[in-house]
Structure formats: structure tokens, C-alpha cells
């Protein structure tokens, strides 16, 4: 077999142009598979990074507005709903209520319109948000509804471009009423799951001053295990449907959204990789055609080998090794070119490519299989040649 491999290399050198053309199809196919799978893995990673790992165990419940029948019940997020939910649904770790409002925050001549969330104790900590400076709300801040404010770093930069925001008194306009607040905390820049608000106030203040005795408009359910979040979405949907008689309640989780996005990107990667793999098949067809031509050109060589005692298996093995050698060399070159191309695109687009070593191995093995499969027909043709006919041609 080693002798056949050496002979294959020598034949490649004698027909450099033909060999290069045969290699190109394999190289392009393998490199395309690696680049496309790397792009797919990169897209999946970007989706995961955009969502972050915080809040994967949290489910958001919002009441809808669609009424489908006369018997439909409007869902009210009050303390009764919280207690009933906690007592009737297993696997719940904690339940938070939240209200969201559009507000304008002003300091001196500077103002910024932002989304403000009225939250309960421990809400920010639940999302693993970190403070750049200051403190989170205390239990007293929430229960007494003290006029304290926590803002994001971006909002702090907008309101205080020249100085520190911590400890400053600002004016917050909500529902056409102006309230004074003291900034007690600045949040770090970080991915915070589904939470998009940039300002936070105690929900106790919201209930007492902004909209007295109003129910929450968002319910955040934290489950015991993040892996069970998707199943909990189904459970909560069934629970709310039994109460309201409709499907109007909107329930979502970051874990479910992440799984859906990952499934989409993975499906696209597989489809694109399959398209790229077609080029490997085309390359295999090219190898078969070239090997058939090679067999025709080397009829006398085959006849001499058979006359000297070579068996049909020896002849077929020789040409199979030559065919497989092309795809082995092409596969290795394709892996190198695919990785280098991925790194080049990464540097150009400034996005981290995740090289799939599994894709490298699979594409290489597949390329070798293509070489053997499409080399089988020419090898069998060579093995069946009659030595007398071969020498006389």
C-alpha cells in the first residue's frame, strides 16, 4: 500500500495541472463547510451574548388585551394572583411584580426621556446586575416608597456628562406629574436579559404616588432550575388559560427565546453546510472523470503489471489509493484554508469566529469518502482490463 501511495504521488507530479484541478473542488468544498459552520457557531454565540446568561431562569407574564368570549376573565396582577400562582404551580422560586412607565428625568438644563421600571426588593440582584457605584434598594426603600433612583451608566452619562451622578437630586416626570428623586446607585454596563429599562424606582412609591393601588403590569417568575424554564412557560400558559378562558396572556422567557434563536441559526448553518458539501460531491465527480481518463492513458502500464502477476485487487487498490490521496491532500489543505479564511473574516468583521473542530473532522472524513466512492468506478474499470487488450492498445 505504501508503494501504491508513492506511485500516486509520482503520478500527481507528472500531471500537475490535472491534479491541481482535482484538488480545487475538494479544497473549496471542505473550506466552505468550515467557514459556514464557523459563521453559524459565531452567530449562535452572538445571540447568546446578546441575551446574556443572567435571567435565563426568569419568565415574564404580561396580560393581553384580546377578549374572545363573554366569559373571559381579565387577569389582575394583585397579591391574590401572586399567592395563588405560588401555591398552585410547582417549581417557582420567587415572584416579582413590576410596573413600567415612560418618564423624563431632568437635572438642571439637561433632560433625558427613558423607560423607568418600578420594582420590588431584590429584582436587580435577581438579574445579577452589578453596581458601579452606590447601593441597591433596601427593603425599607421599597416598602415605604422612598424617592430614590437607580440609573444605568449610559443614562448617567447623558444627564451628567461633566460629573458624578451619584447622590444628585433629579426631577422625574411621570403621568404629567413631577417628583424629586435622589440617585443612590449607578449600574454597570452589562447584558441584563429581557430588562431594557435604564431607570429604576421603588414600586412602593409607584403604588402610593404615581398610580395608587394599581396592579402590576408585569410578573417575573423565577424558577428553581433554568433548564426547566421552557417547560414552565407551557405550565404557566395553561394555568392562565384556565383562569381567563383565553390565550390573551403573553408569557415569554429568555431561555425559550434563546433556544428558538439558537435553533434557527443552527438550522441555517446545517442547510448552508449541506450546500457547501454539494461542492465536495461535484469535486468527487471531477475526480471520477479525471481518474477514468487516467485509466485510459495508462492502459499499457496496467497491462504490464497484470502480465507481471498483479491481481485485479492490486490494480483496483492502486487507483483507489490515488483517488483517495487526492481527497486526503485536498481535505487537509481545505481545513487549513478554511481556518485561515475564518480568521481573516473574523479580523475584517471584528466578530469572534468559533472554529468547529467537529466540522473539520467531519468534512475531512467526508472528502476521503467522496474520493473512495467516486474512485471506485475507475478502479474497477482498470481491474477488469484484459492484459492482452491493454498491451495491444
N, C-alpha and C positions, 0 to 999 in steps of 0.2 A: 504493500500500500504506500509506503514511503517513496518507493521508486516511481509509482504512478503519480504521486504528488509532485516529485521533482520534474518528471516529464511534463506535467501540466504547466508548471512554471516556465519551462523552456518553450513550450508551445505558445504561451502568452507572449513571451518576448519576441517570438517570430511573427506574431500577428498583433502588434501593439495597438493599431487603430481599432481593430475588431474587438480586442479585449477591453479597451477604454470605453467603447460604445456599450458593451455588455455591462460594464461596471456602473456606468452612469445611471441606468434605470434603477439598479439596486440601491446605489448611494442616495439618489433623490428620494426613493420610497422610504428608506429607513430614516433618513434625516427629517423628512416631512412628518413621519409618525412621532418622532421625538420632540420636534418643535411644537407640534399641535398639542400633544399631551402636556407638554410643559406649560403652554399657554393656558390650557384648561385648568391645570393644577394651580397656576398663578391666579386665574380668575376666581377659583374657589377660595383660595387663601385671602384674596382681596375682599370677597363677600364676608368671610368670617371675621376679618379685621375690622370691616366697616360696622359690623354688628357688635363686635367685642365679645368677650367671654362673660361679662357681667350681665345679670338679668336673664340668663338662659333658663332659670328656674321660676320665672315670673310670667303670669298670664294676665292679660288685660281684658277687662269686661266693660263694654260700653252699651248703654241702652240705645236701641234703634228707634226709628220713627214710623215704621211701616205697620199698619194695622190691617190684618187680613180678614177678621171676622168680628162680629158684635161681642163675642165672649172674650176677646183678647184683654189681657190684664197688663196695665202699664207697670213696668218694673221700677221700683223705687229703691235706690241705694241708701237705705237708712240703717239704723242699728239692728232692727229686726232682720233685715236681709242678711247682714253680716253674721249674726248669731245663727240664723237658720242654715246659712251656707256652711259655716264651720261645723255645725252639729250633724248635718246630713251628708256631707261629702267627705270621704276619707282621703288622706294624703295631703291635707292642707297644713302648711307650717304657720303661715301668718296671712292676714288680710289687711291691706291698707286702702284708705279712701283718699281720693284726690279730686280737686276741682281745678280746672284750667281756665284762665281768663287772659284776654288781651289787655295790656297795660302800657302806660307811658311813664318812664322813670326820668325824673329831672333833677339835675344838680346845677344850680346857678343858671347859666345860659345854655348849658348842654343838656340834651334830652335824647332818649332812645326808646323806640317802641319795641316791645318784646313780649314773648309768651311767658306768663307768670303762672306758677303752679302753687296752689295751696295744699300743703302736705302734712302728714302726720309724723309723729316721732319715729325715728329710725328709717324713714323712707330713703333718704340719700345714702345712708350706710348700707341699706339692703342692696343697692346698685353698686356698692363698693366704690362710691365716689370719694375722692380724696380732696382735702383742703390744702390750698397753697398757703393760706393764712386765715387766722380766726378760729371760730368754733362752729360746730353744728348746733341745731336747735336742741334745747333741753326739754324735758317733759313739761316743766313749768312754762316755757315759751309757748308750747303747743296748747296746753290746757287753758292757760289764761289768755291766749291770743295776743301775746305781746307784739308790738310793732317792730319786729326785727326782720332783716332781709339777708338772704344769701344769694350771691350772684356768680355768674361764670367769669372766667378770666377775660374772655372776649368782650363781654358787656362792661366789665370794669375798665378795659382799655378805651371803650367808646365814651364812657362817662367821665373818666379821669385820665385823659391822655398825658397829663403832666405830673400826676402824683398818685399816692397810695389811696385806694378806695376804702380800706378797712377803717371802720369807726366813723365814717362820714354819714351825715344825715341827708337823706334824699326825699323827694316828693314822688309818690306813686299815684297815678290817676287810674282808677278802675270804676267802671259803670258811671262815668262822669262825676265821680267824687274823688277829691284829693285827700290823701293820707300821708302822714310823715312816717318814715321808716329809718332805722339805723342799720347800716351794713355791718353784720357781725362775722361774715365769712366769705372768702373768695375760693371758688372751686378751681382745681387744676384742669388744664385742657386734657380731656380723655374721652374715649368712646364710652357712652353710657347707655347702650342698648336702645330701647324704644323711647327713652326720655329725651325730649328735644327742647324742653324749657330752659331758659337761661337765667331765670329769677325764681326764687322760692320764698314763700311766706308761710307762717303757721296757719294751719287750717282752722284753728280755733278763732283767729282773727277774722277769717273769711266768713265763718258761721255767725259771728256776732256783729260784724260791722258792714261787710260788703253785701252779702246775701243771707240775712238772718234765717236760721232754721232750715236752710236749703239742703237737700240731699246731695250726695257726691255725684259727679258725672263720670267718674272712672273708678273701677275697683281693680286693685292689683292683688292677685292671689299668688302667694309664694308656695310652691310645692316642696315636699320633703326631698325629692330627687329630681334633678334637672332632666334626666333621661325619661322621666315619666310625664314631662310637660305636654308632649303631643297627645298622649292618651288622656291627660286631664282636660285638654281643650274639648275633646269629644264628650267627656263626662259632664263638664260644665254646660256645654251646649244642650245636652239632653235635660239637665236639671232646669235650666232657664226656660226651655221649651215647655216643660211640664207646668211651670208657673204661669207663663204668659199666654200659652196656646199658639204662639207664633215663632218664626225663626228670625225675628227682628233684632234680637240681641246680638251684638257683634263681639265675638271672642277671638282673641289672637294671642300668640306667644312668639317671642323672638326665636325660640328653639324650632317651632314649626316653620316660621319664615326662613330660617337658616337652612333647615332641611330641604325645603322646597327650592330655594335658590341653588343649593349645592347639587340637588338632583338635576336641575335644569342645566347647569354648567357641566356636570359630569356627562349627561346625555349628549350635549353638543360636542364635547370632547371625543366621545366614543364615535359619533357619527363622522366627525371630521377625520379622526384617525382611520376610520374604515375607508373613507375616500382616499386618504393618503396611501393606505395599504393596497388600493387598486393599482397604484403606480408600480408597486412591487410585482403584482401579477403581470402587468404589462411588460415589466423588465424581464420576468420569467419567460414570457412568450418570445421576447427578443433573444434571450439566451437559447431557447429551444431552436429557433430558426438558425442562429449562428452555429450551434452545435451540429445541426443537420448538414449545413454547408461544410463544416469541418470534417464530418464523417465522409462526405462525398470526395473532398480533396485528399483525404488520407486513406483512400481505399487500398492503395498498394501497400502502405505501412501495415494496415490491418491484415492484408493477405500474407505478408511476410511473417508477421507474428503468429498467425494461425499455422502457417507452414512449419514454423519452428516449434510448434507444440502448444501454443497459447489456447486455452479453452474459451468458449463463449463467455463464461463468467469473468475470466480475466479481461476480455475486451470490454464488456459492459462496465466492469468496475473501473477501468481506466477512464472511460468517458464520463461516468458518473462523478468520479473524483474531480475531473476537470471542470464539470459544470458546478459542482458544489464549491470548488475552490474559488470560482468567480464570485459566488454569493457570499462566501466567508470573507474574502477581502473587501468586497463591496459593503457588506454589513458592518465590518469594523470601521471602514472609512466613513460610512454613513453615521455611525454613532458619534465619532469624533466631530464630524461636520455639524451634526445636529446639536450637540452640546455647545460647540463654539458659536453657532448661529443663535442659539437661545441666549447665551451670554451677551452676544452683540446686541440683540434686540432688547435685552434687559437694560444694558447701558444706554441705549438710544431712547427707550420709552421711560426709563427711570422707574421700572417696576420689577419687583423681585420675581424671577422665574424659579419655579420649583421643579428641578430636573427629576423626572420619573425614571429611576433605575430599573424599575419593573418594566417600563415601556422599552427601555434599551435592550433588556434581555429578550423580551417577547418579540420585538421587531427583528432582532438578530436571528433568533431561532426560526422565526417565520421566513426570513430571507433564505436561510440554509435549506429549509423545507422546500421553498419555491425552486431553488436550484436543483435539488434532487428530483423533485416531481417533474419539472419541465425538461430535465436532462435524461429522464428515463426513456422517452421515446427514441431520441437519437442513439442512446446507449444500446438499446435493444436492436435497432437497425444495424448498428455496427457489429453486434454479436451474431446476427443472422447472416452476415455476408459470407458467401461461398469463397474460400481462398483462391480457387482457380479463376472465378469471375473477377475477383478483386485484383489479382495479379495481371490478368489479361487486359484490364481497362486502362 
